[in-house]
Each structure stands twice: as C-alpha cells, then as structure tokens.
C-alpha cells in the first residue's frame, strides 16, 4: 500500500504547478502589477504602445465617470429649479434627463474607443 503522505504530496505538487513539496507551503506568486511578464507580440519598451494603452485607460475612466456625474448634474439642476419655481417634480425630470444624457454619452464614447482600437489593430 502506498504511503498516503507521499500520495497527497504528489497531488499537491501537481496542483501547485510542480513547485510545492509537502510541508513547505505554496511558493510566492509573482505580482502582475509590480513585475509584469512581457508578451511576445508587444515589445516592452515601445513608447507608442505604452502611450496608446495609457490613452485607452484614460478613456475608460472618462466613460466610468460620465454616467454618475450626468445623473448628479441633472438632479442638481432639477432640484435648483424645484426650489426656484416652487415645484416638486422637476428634480425627477432632471434626473431622468441626466440618465438619458449619460447613457448617450457613454455609448458615443464606447463606440469611439472601439473604432480607435480597431484602427490601431490594423
């Protein structure tokens, strides 16, 4: 009968990528953020590629901020008009218009980012 300790040690070493021995613990994982692995199709020192990726990240952050900010601005303008005109429904209208404007702008920005990405892939 095989030794159970040796059997489970082999199973653990297979799941840990062959780097682990029984009783030693798992090896430290390499952090992708601090030490990224270079990809063969993209040179690591290419400045244009790095700038393009930075621009894409900036565009994605804009898309993430547009929708909540448009909702807040629409609601704030509606609330201001509610107080000035002594009404109670304009804030909801402003919020709805802000949501609609935000979705339209997010779709426009996403389409533009997609077109730019396809053009850069050529």
C-alpha positions as CSV (number, residue, x, y, z in Angstrom):
1,X,0.0,0.0,0.0
2,X,1.5,3.4,-1.0
3,X,2.3,5.9,1.7
4,X,-0.6,8.4,2.0
5,X,1.7,11.2,2.8
6,X,3.7,10.7,-0.4
7,X,0.5,10.3,-2.5
8,X,-1.0,13.6,-1.2
9,X,2.3,15.3,-1.6
10,X,2.3,14.4,-5.3
11,X,-1.3,15.7,-5.7
12,X,-0.4,19.0,-4.1
13,X,2.7,19.4,-6.2
14,X,0.7,18.8,-9.4
15,X,-1.9,21.4,-8.4
16,X,0.7,23.9,-7.3
17,X,2.5,23.7,-10.7
18,X,5.1,21.2,-9.6
19,X,6.8,23.7,-7.3
20,X,5.5,22.6,-4.0
21,X,6.7,19.9,-1.7
22,X,4.6,18.5,1.2
23,X,5.1,20.6,4.3
24,X,6.8,23.5,2.6
25,X,3.8,25.6,1.6
26,X,3.0,27.2,-1.7
27,X,5.5,29.3,-3.5
28,X,5.1,33.1,-3.6
29,X,3.1,34.2,-6.6
30,X,4.6,36.8,-8.8
31,X,2.7,40.1,-8.7
32,X,1.5,41.2,-12.2
33,X,1.3,44.8,-11.2
34,X,4.9,45.1,-9.9
35,X,6.6,42.8,-12.3
36,X,4.5,42.2,-15.5
37,X,5.5,39.4,-17.8
38,X,6.5,40.6,-21.2
39,X,4.3,39.4,-24.1
40,X,6.0,38.2,-27.2
41,X,3.9,40.2,-29.7
42,X,4.3,43.6,-27.9
43,X,7.8,44.9,-27.1
44,X,8.1,46.2,-23.6
45,X,9.9,49.4,-24.5
46,X,7.6,50.6,-27.3
47,X,6.6,54.1,-26.3
48,X,3.8,54.3,-28.8
49,X,2.2,51.2,-27.4
50,X,2.5,52.4,-23.9
51,X,1.0,55.8,-24.8
52,X,-1.8,54.1,-26.6
53,X,-2.6,51.9,-23.6
54,X,-2.5,54.9,-21.3
55,X,-4.9,56.8,-23.6
56,X,-7.3,53.8,-23.6
57,X,-7.2,53.7,-19.8
58,X,-7.9,57.4,-19.6
59,X,-10.9,56.9,-22.0
60,X,-12.3,54.1,-19.9
61,X,-12.0,56.2,-16.8
62,X,-14.0,59.0,-18.6
63,X,-16.7,56.5,-19.5
64,X,-16.9,55.3,-15.9
65,X,-17.3,58.9,-14.6
66,X,-19.7,60.3,-17.2
67,X,-22.9,58.4,-16.2
68,X,-22.8,59.1,-12.4
69,X,-21.8,62.7,-13.0
70,X,-24.5,63.4,-15.5
71,X,-27.1,61.9,-13.1
72,X,-25.9,64.1,-10.3
73,X,-25.8,67.3,-12.5
74,X,-29.3,66.6,-13.9
75,X,-30.7,66.0,-10.4
76,X,-28.9,69.1,-9.0
77,X,-30.3,71.4,-11.8
78,X,-33.8,69.9,-11.4
79,X,-33.6,70.5,-7.6
80,X,-32.4,74.0,-8.1
81,X,-35.4,74.7,-10.5
82,X,-37.7,72.9,-8.0
83,X,-36.8,75.5,-5.3
84,X,-36.9,78.5,-7.6
85,X,-40.2,77.6,-9.2
86,X,-41.8,76.1,-6.1
87,X,-42.5,72.7,-7.8
88,X,-41.7,69.2,-6.7
89,X,-41.4,67.2,-9.9
90,X,-38.6,68.9,-11.8
91,X,-35.8,67.2,-9.9
92,X,-37.1,63.8,-11.1
93,X,-37.2,65.1,-14.7
94,X,-33.7,66.5,-14.3
95,X,-32.5,63.1,-13.0
96,X,-34.2,61.3,-15.9
97,X,-32.7,63.7,-18.4
98,X,-29.3,63.3,-16.8
99,X,-29.5,59.5,-17.0
100,X,-30.5,59.7,-20.7
101,X,-27.7,62.1,-21.5
102,X,-25.2,60.0,-19.6
103,X,-26.2,56.8,-21.5
104,X,-26.0,58.6,-24.8
105,X,-22.5,59.9,-24.0
106,X,-21.3,56.5,-22.7
107,X,-22.5,54.8,-25.9
108,X,-20.8,57.5,-28.0
109,X,-17.5,57.2,-26.1
110,X,-17.5,53.4,-26.2
111,X,-18.1,53.4,-30.0
112,X,-15.3,55.9,-30.5
113,X,-13.0,53.9,-28.3
114,X,-13.9,50.7,-30.2
115,X,-13.3,52.4,-33.6
116,X,-10.0,53.7,-32.4
117,X,-8.9,50.3,-31.1
118,X,-9.9,48.6,-34.4
119,X,-7.9,51.2,-36.4
120,X,-4.8,50.7,-34.2
121,X,-5.0,46.9,-34.6
122,X,-4.6,47.2,-38.4
